[in-house]
Amino acid sequence: MYAIGHSSGGRQSLMWASVEARLAGVIAYAPDCVLDEGLASWMRSWPVPDVANLEAITRYSMPMKLADKLTCPVLLVHSRSDRAVTRSARLRESDWR
């Protein structure tokens, strides 16, 4: 069984892999792996009652917070010209070491 996702689905597949030992691997296309300040600032503008809690939950659930729990092979695919997932929100190989 594999988890495959694109964008927020890629993030969800990485999150699932952090808790599901039966996965044989993950393929994540353009996942947002860290909550960069641009996205955090945009979230703070949302008209929700507890936006600070939403931001905290989002930071906690980002794949970089869960990377040490991944035990299966992971293929991350990103485009250098992606306009939705910023460069600072991408996962770099150096982040895993």
N, C-alpha and C positions, 0 to 999 in steps of 0.2 A: 504494500500500500504506500502510495506517495501523496504528498501534499503539493499542490501547484496553485499559484495565485499571481495575480497582477495588481500592482499598486497596493491599495489597502488589503486586497486579498493576498498579496505576497507577504505583507506584514502578518496577517492572520495565519498563514501557513507556517511561518517561522514561529509564531507564538504556539501554535498547536504542536509543532515538533518539540517544543521545550517541555511538554507534558505527556506526549504520546510516544512511548517507547517502541510501539509496533511499527512505526513508520520506517520504511526502507530508505527514504530520502525526501528532500524538499527542493523544488524549483521555484524561485521567487523572482518575478519580473518587476523591476522598478519599485521595490518596497521602500517605504520611508522607514529608516532604521533608527533614527534618533529624532527627537523633537527639537528642531532648530528654532532660533529666536523668531524667524519670520512666521513660521506656522504657529508658534505659541502666541505671538502678538495677534495674529488673525483670530485664533480661538478666543482670546480675551475679549474680542469685540462681539462675540455671539450673545444674543439676548437670552441667556439661560440663568436660572436662579443661583446656581453654585458653580460658576465658571472656574473658580480656583480649584475646586475639587476635581472637576473635569480635566483640567490641565495636569493635576497631580496623577490622576489615574492613567492618562495618556502617556505621561513620562514613564510611569512604572511599567506599562505594557509594551514599550518600544523594544524591538528585538535586541538591541545592544544590551539591555538590562537582563536579557534571558539567554545570551549567547553561551554562557558557560554551562547551560543545561542541555544544549543541543548535542545529541550523540550520533545522529545520522549524517550522511553526506549532504551537503548543501551546495546548490548552484545558484549564485546570484547574478542576475543580468541587469545591467544599467546602460543607459545611453548618455554619453557626454552632453548631448544636446537636449536632454529631458528638461522641459520647462515646468513640470509639475512637482517633481521631487528635486529639491535644490541640491547643489553639490555638498553642502554641509550636512544634509539629511541622509546622504548615501553612506553605505557601509564600505569602508576601505579595508583592504587585507591587513593593513597595519593595526586596525582596531581590534582584530581577533587575537593578536599576539600579546 
